[in-house]
Amino acid sequence: MTKILSFFKVIPTFFLGAIISGVLIGTSYIPFKGWALLFCYIPLWLVSLNLYSENQSFKKVFFSGWLTQFILTLIGFNWIYYVSSEFGHLHWSISLGALLLFAGLMHLYIPISLVLSFALFKKFQIQQTYARLFIFALTLSLLERIWPSIFEWNLAYTLLWIKFPLYQWADVVGFWGLSTWIFLIQAGLAWAYTEFKMKKTNSAIIIAVSVLAILALLTFTGSLKAKSWSLNDESVQIGVAQGNIGNAEKIQSEKKYQYHSYIRSIYTELTSNHLAANPTDIMIWPETAMPFALDEYTHNRIEQNALLQSVRQWNIPVITGGYGVNAKKTDHLGYQLTSNAVFYLSPQMGFSDVPYNKTNLLVFGEYLPLGEQYPSLYKIFPFVGIYDKGSGPIVANVAYKDKNIKLGPQICYDSLEPGFSRGLSQNGAEVIFNVTNDSWFGWWAEPYQHGIMTLARAIEVRRPLVRSTNTGISWAILADGTLLQGSPINASWTYTYDIKYKKKPSQTIYTTFGYLDWILWLIVLATLIYFNKNKGQHVRS
């Protein structure tokens, strides 16, 4: 223990603070339990205050923020290694290099926010400690929203993961807005700490109590909001089949010409066995559950026809992921473009509604940036897929029994773009469903992260959401935030959800204009700077 303590003593203070924040942030995100949500950025901000007071260079403050983001990324997103090695077929050393590169670049907005804050401090001579802390929080919040990322996470999703009622306010400000609230709460508690360090105990207590009282009020009213969204006038029994198909390339190499039949039989057998004991109105299968084209002109082929015969026998609509082929579009080699699609198979051997093509394609997996403008890039990166892009949020009208329901489809990453789900809500969706294949990412963190981020859309737009995945986690959530049964990871599984919903539901504030709250925080930042510039030259709090 003495050796460990002596080791920490030789670490420069700004290194230590950055390391602590990196660990706190990384272990406050899913699948961890959010234990440091209220203070994880405080060590980094306090160290940054000291660096500014010591007139340290922008380079040093940038490095402290970079170290924080590097550590939190290694902790929270180390599944990048699994993707690179298992599905990228890369040597372990290259996969490790890919992870380190990802960790070095993923969250650069964190050190950039510190540098930007320092620039504002200097330009406007901001001396007040509380003003600096809130500038840290607001610049971080605004940069977090605009930073390009393939996985646009934030700490607010942890609120839903740990079922902390503050998440109920997402129907007003969204989860991006809740992330801002978390930063502001941390800034307030950091301010209380600085007051305490300066022997201003009464002031510190007043600030801390005030911040915690606001948090308690928002939490209490969040619980009340849940009750207001629990009133419904309809219900539908939606079944989910999780086939647990692992590395599809390996299976294809093993089964060869029987590959399509093998995959189809897994889902038809799972569904037949499930429906024999569980009354179900609609069945949903995951993203690309059927590894072949399902366009109407293919329905006379052996596998497609066998699938439609099963649907007719079950006498319920089946929604499944599959492939579409666009006869009017070709790629750079002249082949018809394939789409990652959802098909609404009806018991009448046809479609209940037109298929939906995935809109938010996965970079380097389903498209290459600038590949359409410069097709020669595909020669450099031949392993990158080329998929036809969908036209945005389209709502389907699906008939079952003597009823109709308006369903809003998401395919995989569609769920990570809040605007997409707002569009589904505005276009009349009564229930949203998501089909996903997370087998690429392993078993530890990503399936939980992606799952919660998907379910979060239900709170923002107040529509029930059902998630069907290949290997887990299949899940569902009601409009009031009630989390229903989740599936195990890497296991075959079926379940029927009793989804209570509203016909013609109202739009939430967030759906209408709540996503524009960044304008408010930009105004708050400008106001904070204006009223604190060139004032209190020697004031520290």
Sequence and secondary structure as in RCSB ss.txt:
>XXXX:A:sequence
MTKILSFFKVIPTFFLGAIISGVLIGTSYIPFKGWALLFCYIPLWLVSLNLYSENQSFKKVFFSGWLTQFILTLI
GFNWIYYVSSEFGHLHWSISLGALLLFAGLMHLYIPISLVLSFALFKKFQIQQTYARLFIFALTLSLLERIWPSI
FEWNLAYTLLWIKFPLYQWADVVGFWGLSTWIFLIQAGLAWAYTEFKMKKTNSAIIIAVSVLAILALLTFTGSLK
AKSWSLNDESVQIGVAQGNIGNAEKIQSEKKYQYHSYIRSIYTELTSNHLAANPTDIMIWPETAMPFALDEYTHN
RIEQNALLQSVRQWNIPVITGGYGVNAKKTDHLGYQLTSNAVFYLSPQMGFSDVPYNKTNLLVFGEYLPLGEQYP
SLYKIFPFVGIYDKGSGPIVANVAYKDKNIKLGPQICYDSLEPGFSRGLSQNGAEVIFNVTNDSWFGWWAEPYQH
GIMTLARAIEVRRPLVRSTNTGISWAILADGTLLQGSPINASWTYTYDIKYKKKPSQTIYTTFGYLDWILWLIVL
ATLIYFNKNKGQHVRS
>XXXX:A:secstr
 HHHHHHHHHS HHHHHHHHHHHHHHTTSTTS  TTTTTTTHHHHHHHHHHHHTT  HHHHHHHHHHHHHHHHHH
H THHHHIIIIIS   HHHHHHHHHHHHHHTTTHHHHHHHHHHHHHHHHT   HHHHHHHHHHHHHHHHHHS  S
S   TTHHHHHTT GGGGGHHHHHHHHHHHHHHHHHHHHHHHHHHHHTT HHHHHHHHHHHHHHHHHHHHHHHHH
HHHT   SEEEEEEEEE     HHHHHHHHGGGHHHHHHHHHHHHHHHHHTTS  SEEE  TT S SB  GGGTT
SHHHHHHHHHHHHHTS EEEEEEEEEEEEE TTS EEEEEEEEEEETTTEEEEEEEE SS  BTTTB TTTTT T
THHHH TTS  B    S   EEEEETTEEEEEEEEEGGGGG HHHHHHHHHTT SEEEEEE  GGG SSSHHHHH
HHHHHHHHHHHT  EEEEESSS  EEE TT  B     SSS EEEEEEEEE SS    HHHHTGGGHHHHHHHHH
HHHHHHHTT  TT   
